[in-house]
Amino acid sequence: MSSRRRKPDWLKSQPPTGQRFTDIKQTLRDRDLHTVCEEANCPNMGECWSGRDGPGTGPGTATFMLMGERCSRGCNFCDVATGGMDPLDPDEPENVAEAVGEIGLDYVVLTSVDRDDLDDGGAAHFAETIRECKRRNPGTLVEVLIPDFGGDEDAVRQIIDAEPDVIAHNVETVERLQWPVRDRRANYEQTMDVLEQVDRESDIYTKTSLMLGLGEYDHEIYRTLSDLRQVGVDVVTFGQYLQPSRSHLDVFEYVHPDAFETWRQVAEEELGFLYCASGPMVRSSYKAGELFVDALVRDGKSPERAREEARAAAES
């Protein structure tokens, strides 16, 4: 289906504004830090950065991208530049941790580009950033969205040992569409192995995300969800794939919000995921999901109560 199609009304969003948004951008620039929020032009950036109760009202969330602006892989859905890898910045763990404190985030997501050029895929650098964020900001919950580290279990174990509150690794799409959606060095089985290892070796909550609108069939989505539950994934998110540029994969279809709600119900009520954030504008790091984890981890609330509060806050 042509990417020239006009987007439906439910995919329109307002550009981020406000003093807090401006202040966060300045803090990031001052420390030469990058966020996926900006790199991916996330439609929820203003909402997440503004705070849990609206613009200017207090701590929010942000997703920091570690290990540079360039990725060693070239996925056909992603707009991050590929190749020309830079050396790791040894000051990055400290700079990120200081920025988290300066901005006043109560929930931070750390992710990264793929660094297949490094012996451990950058796992030690990633783990050090987790530990530094925890040390300097003991009241902040840390979620990590990790690469697959080429299937290296020792690298994944370094992330586990750093003790983040949530470990996420995205399956992105159904098995049939892994290529051409993802780089050939990523694959369905390897992703399941990473998620299963985290579940097997820790009590850390696990999370993953799928994009819809790439040409997947309903039975493939259901099978993917079933496989994810089998390897112990706790939280799943669904969002609409949007083409970053005309050189990327076309959008096959714009999935109606009602379909996203159906998949939320299937995930939570039929398959037993603790939480599912599902909607056209949802991304893997999204305030509703983070509010759920916050209530679950920090306040010790039941999944049912945590879900109720997260949805109420996201809709307010």
C-alpha positions as CSV (number, residue, x, y, z in Angstrom):
1,M,0.0,0.0,0.0
2,S,1.4,3.4,-0.9
3,S,3.0,5.5,1.8
4,R,1.5,8.5,0.0
5,R,-1.8,7.8,1.6
6,R,-3.2,10.5,3.9
7,K,-3.0,9.6,7.5
8,P,-6.3,9.1,9.3
9,D,-7.5,11.5,11.9
10,W,-6.6,9.2,14.8
11,L,-2.9,9.5,13.9
12,K,-2.7,13.3,14.2
13,S,-0.9,14.7,17.3
14,Q,0.1,18.2,18.5
15,P,3.8,19.2,18.5
16,P,5.4,19.3,21.9
17,T,5.7,22.7,23.6
18,G,6.1,24.3,27.0
19,Q,8.9,25.4,29.3
20,R,9.6,22.0,30.7
21,F,10.0,20.6,27.2
22,T,12.4,23.4,26.4
23,D,14.4,23.0,29.6
24,I,14.8,19.2,29.0
25,K,16.1,19.8,25.5
26,Q,18.6,22.3,26.8
27,T,19.9,19.9,29.5
28,L,20.4,17.2,26.9
29,R,22.3,19.6,24.5
30,D,24.5,20.9,27.4
31,R,25.6,17.3,28.1
32,D,25.7,16.1,24.5
33,L,23.1,13.5,25.2
34,H,20.6,12.0,22.8
35,T,17.1,10.6,23.3
36,V,15.1,8.2,21.2
37,C,12.2,10.5,21.8
38,E,13.9,13.1,19.5
39,E,15.7,10.8,17.2
40,A,12.5,9.0,16.3
41,N,10.3,12.1,16.5
42,C,8.0,10.3,18.9
43,P,4.5,11.7,18.9
44,N,4.3,11.3,22.7
45,M,7.4,13.3,23.5
46,G,5.6,16.3,24.9
47,E,3.3,14.1,27.0
48,C,6.0,12.0,28.5
49,W,8.4,14.9,29.2
50,S,5.8,17.1,30.7
51,G,5.2,14.9,33.7
52,R,2.7,12.4,34.9
53,D,-0.1,14.9,35.5
54,G,0.4,17.2,32.6
55,P,2.7,20.0,31.4
56,G,4.8,21.6,34.0
57,T,3.4,19.6,36.9
58,G,6.3,17.4,38.0
59,P,8.6,14.5,37.1
60,G,8.1,12.8,33.8
61,T,9.9,10.2,31.6
62,A,12.4,10.2,28.9
63,T,14.3,7.6,26.8
64,F,18.1,8.1,26.6
65,M,19.9,6.6,23.7
66,L,23.4,5.3,24.6
67,M,26.5,4.6,22.7
68,G,26.2,7.2,20.0
69,E,23.9,8.3,17.2
70,R,24.8,5.7,14.7
71,C,23.8,2.0,14.6
72,S,25.8,-1.0,13.3
73,R,22.6,-2.4,11.9
74,G,20.1,-1.1,9.3
75,C,16.5,-2.0,10.1
76,N,14.1,-0.9,7.4
77,F,11.6,0.6,9.8
78,C,14.1,2.8,11.8
79,D,15.5,6.2,11.0
80,V,18.7,6.0,13.1
81,A,21.8,6.4,10.9
82,T,23.9,3.3,10.1
83,G,27.6,2.8,10.1
84,G,30.6,5.0,10.9
85,M,30.6,4.0,14.5
86,D,32.2,6.3,17.1
87,P,34.2,5.3,20.2
88,L,32.2,5.0,23.4
89,D,32.1,8.0,25.5
90,P,33.5,7.0,29.0
91,D,31.7,9.9,30.6
92,E,28.3,9.0,29.2
93,P,27.1,6.9,32.2
94,E,27.8,9.7,34.6
95,N,26.4,12.4,32.2
96,V,23.1,10.5,31.8
97,A,22.8,9.9,35.5
98,E,23.4,13.6,36.3
99,A,20.9,14.6,33.6
100,V,18.3,12.3,35.1
101,G,18.7,14.1,38.4
102,E,18.8,17.6,37.0
103,I,15.7,17.0,34.9
104,G,14.0,15.4,37.8
105,L,12.8,12.2,36.2
106,D,11.1,9.6,38.4
107,Y,11.2,7.0,35.6
108,V,14.0,6.8,33.0
109,V,14.3,4.4,30.0
110,L,17.8,3.6,28.7
111,T,18.2,2.2,25.2
112,S,21.0,2.1,22.7
113,V,22.0,1.6,19.1
114,D,23.3,-1.8,18.2
115,R,27.1,-2.0,18.5
116,D,28.1,-5.2,16.8
117,D,31.6,-3.7,16.4
118,L,32.3,-4.1,20.1
119,D,33.3,-7.4,21.7
120,D,30.4,-7.4,24.2
121,G,28.0,-5.3,22.0
122,G,28.4,-2.5,24.5
123,A,26.8,-4.4,27.4
124,A,29.4,-3.3,30.0
125,H,28.8,0.4,29.1
126,F,25.1,-0.1,29.2
127,A,25.3,-1.8,32.6
128,E,27.5,0.9,34.0
129,T,24.9,3.5,33.0
130,I,22.2,1.6,34.8
131,R,24.3,1.4,38.0
132,E,25.3,5.0,37.8
133,C,21.6,6.1,37.4
134,K,20.6,3.9,40.3
135,R,23.4,5.2,42.5
136,R,22.8,8.9,41.8
137,N,19.0,8.7,41.7
138,P,17.9,6.1,44.2
139,G,14.2,7.2,43.8
140,T,14.2,6.8,40.0
141,L,12.9,3.6,38.4
142,V,15.1,2.4,35.5
143,E,13.8,0.6,32.5
144,V,16.2,-0.6,29.8
145,L,15.4,-1.4,26.2
146,I,18.3,-3.5,25.1
147,P,19.6,-4.9,21.8
148,D,20.0,-8.6,21.4
149,F,23.9,-8.4,21.8
150,G,24.1,-11.0,19.0
151,G,22.6,-13.6,21.3
152,D,25.5,-13.4,23.7
153,E,24.2,-14.7,27.0
154,D,27.1,-13.2,29.0
155,A,26.3,-9.8,27.6
156,V,22.6,-10.1,28.6
157,R,23.7,-11.3,32.0
158,Q,25.7,-8.1,32.5
159,I,22.4,-6.2,32.1
160,I,20.6,-8.5,34.5
161,D,23.3,-8.1,37.1
162,A,23.0,-4.3,37.0
163,E,19.5,-4.7,38.4
164,P,17.3,-2.4,36.4
165,D,13.6,-2.4,37.3
166,V,12.4,-3.5,33.8
167,I,14.3,-5.2,30.9
168,A,12.7,-4.7,27.5
169,H,13.7,-6.1,24.2
170,N,11.5,-5.6,21.2
171,V,10.3,-8.4,18.9
172,E,9.0,-5.6,16.6
173,T,6.9,-7.8,14.3
174,V,5.6,-11.3,13.6
175,E,8.1,-14.0,12.7
176,R,7.2,-14.0,8.9
177,L,8.1,-10.3,8.6
178,Q,11.3,-10.2,10.7
179,W,13.0,-9.6,7.3
180,P,12.6,-7.2,5.6
181,V,11.4,-5.3,8.7
182,R,14.6,-5.9,10.8
183,D,18.3,-6.2,10.0
184,R,19.2,-9.8,9.1
185,R,21.4,-10.0,12.2
186,A,18.2,-9.8,14.3
187,N,15.6,-12.6,14.3
188,Y,12.6,-13.9,16.0
189,E,14.2,-16.8,17.8
190,Q,17.1,-14.8,19.1
191,T,14.7,-12.2,20.5
192,M,12.7,-14.9,22.3
193,D,15.9,-16.4,23.7
194,V,16.9,-13.0,25.2
195,L,13.5,-12.5,26.8
196,E,13.5,-16.1,28.1
197,Q,17.0,-15.7,29.6
198,V,15.9,-12.6,31.5
199,D,12.8,-14.4,32.9
200,R,14.9,-17.5,33.7
201,E,17.7,-15.8,35.5
202,S,16.0,-12.9,37.3
203,D,12.8,-11.6,38.9
204,I,13.0,-8.4,36.8
205,Y,9.9,-7.5,34.8
206,T,10.2,-8.1,31.1
207,K,8.6,-6.1,28.3
208,T,8.4,-6.1,24.5
209,S,6.7,-4.2,21.7
210,L,5.1,-4.9,18.3
211,M,4.4,-2.6,15.4
212,L,1.1,-3.2,13.5
213,G,0.4,-2.1,10.0
214,L,3.2,-3.9,8.3
215,G,1.1,-6.6,6.7
216,E,0.8,-9.1,9.5
217,Y,-2.2,-11.4,9.9
218,D,-4.3,-11.7,13.0
219,H,-3.3,-15.4,13.6
220,E,0.4,-14.3,13.4
221,I,-0.1,-11.6,16.0
222,Y,-1.9,-14.1,18.3
223,R,0.9,-16.7,17.9
224,T,3.5,-14.0,18.6
225,L,1.7,-13.1,21.8
226,S,1.4,-16.7,22.8
227,D,5.2,-17.2,22.2
228,L,6.0,-14.1,24.3
229,R,3.9,-15.4,27.2
230,Q,5.6,-18.8,27.0
231,V,9.0,-17.1,27.5
232,G,7.7,-15.1,30.5
233,V,7.1,-11.6,29.1
234,D,5.1,-9.5,31.5
235,V,4.3,-6.3,29.5
236,V,3.6,-5.8,25.8
237,T,2.8,-2.7,23.8
238,F,1.3,-2.3,20.3
239,G,1.7,0.7,18.1
240,Q,1.1,1.8,14.5
241,Y,4.1,1.6,12.2
242,L,4.7,5.0,10.6
243,Q,7.2,5.4,7.7
244,P,10.1,7.6,8.7
245,S,10.9,8.5,5.1
246,R,10.2,7.3,1.6
247,S,13.3,5.2,1.7
248,H,11.8,3.0,4.5
249,L,9.2,0.3,4.4
250,D,5.7,1.4,3.2
251,V,2.8,1.4,5.6
252,F,0.7,-1.6,4.6
253,E,-2.3,-0.3,6.5
254,Y,-3.4,2.1,9.1
255,V,-4.9,-0.1,11.9
256,H,-8.1,1.2,13.4
257,P,-8.1,2.1,17.2
258,D,-10.8,-0.6,17.7
259,A,-8.4,-3.3,16.6
260,F,-5.7,-2.0,19.0
261,E,-8.3,-2.3,21.8
262,T,-9.1,-5.8,20.8
263,W,-5.5,-6.8,21.0
264,R,-5.2,-5.2,24.4
265,Q,-8.1,-7.3,25.7
266,V,-6.6,-10.5,24.1
267,A,-3.2,-9.8,25.7
268,E,-4.5,-9.0,29.2
269,E,-7.7,-10.9,29.6
270,E,-7.0,-14.1,27.5
271,L,-3.3,-14.6,27.6
272,G,-2.5,-13.1,31.0
273,F,0.0,-10.3,30.3
274,L,0.3,-8.1,33.4
275,Y,-0.3,-5.0,31.2
276,C,-0.7,-4.1,27.6
277,A,-0.5,-0.5,26.2
278,S,-2.1,-0.6,22.8
279,G,-3.0,2.2,20.4
280,P,-2.0,3.8,17.2
281,M,0.3,6.4,18.9
282,V,1.7,4.0,21.5
283,R,5.5,3.4,21.4
284,S,7.6,0.9,23.3
285,S,8.5,3.6,25.8
286,Y,5.2,5.2,26.7
287,K,4.0,7.0,29.8
288,A,1.0,4.7,30.4
289,G,3.2,1.6,30.6
290,E,5.7,3.4,32.8
291,L,2.9,4.5,35.2
292,F,1.8,0.9,35.4
293,V,5.3,-0.3,36.3
294,D,5.7,2.6,38.8
295,A,2.5,1.6,40.7
296,L,3.5,-2.0,40.6
297,V,7.1,-1.7,41.7
298,R,7.2,1.5,43.8
299,D,3.8,1.3,45.5
300,G,3.4,-2.5,45.5
301,K,-0.1,-2.3,44.0
302,S,-1.9,-5.2,42.4
303,P,-1.7,-5.5,38.6
304,E,-5.4,-4.8,38.4
305,R,-5.1,-1.6,40.5
306,A,-1.9,-0.5,38.7
307,R,-3.6,-0.9,35.3
308,E,-6.6,1.1,36.4
309,E,-4.5,4.0,37.6
310,A,-2.2,4.0,34.6
311,R,-5.1,4.2,32.2
312,A,-6.8,6.9,34.2
313,A,-3.7,9.0,34.2
314,A,-3.0,8.5,30.5
315,E,-6.5,9.5,29.6
316,S,-6.6,12.6,31.8
